[in-house]
Amino acid sequence: MEAFRQLVAVPAYIACDESWRSAPFIVSLAMCDRRGRPRLVPAVEAAVDRVVDIVGAIGLVTVNIKDNSDLAAHHDLLRRALSFASAVTLFQCSSVEAGEQLMTFLHQRYRLELVREAAS
């Protein structure tokens, strides 16, 4: 976890489905402290805070993605997690590969955009 403390930014996305419903989400590696308790690195905390400020989200939904998860079989769960438009969905992945599989899966089913602050 110490190596990831140096991260300064984690991208946040908006997933938009075919009905133009959209929801913000972040993909992160699942991290634990020395005692094995789940922890967020400061860059992930900052990304959640930034999304809350930009889109006005009022909650956080967390979804754990394990290695070799059958994402197609869990599509309803993923769709349900992303159905909370007023919440940020934080996908915590057990490995880089799990995160890549998740992003590929989401990219195939949703239109994805980076969360950006409004131009002034």
Secondary structure, DSSP 4 states (H G I P E B T S, - for coil): -GGGGG-----EEEEE-TT--EEEEEEEE-EE-TTS-EE--HHHHHHHHHHHHHH---EEEEEEE-TT--TTTTHHHHHHHTT-TTEEEEEEESSHHHHHHHHHHHHHHSEEEE--PPP-
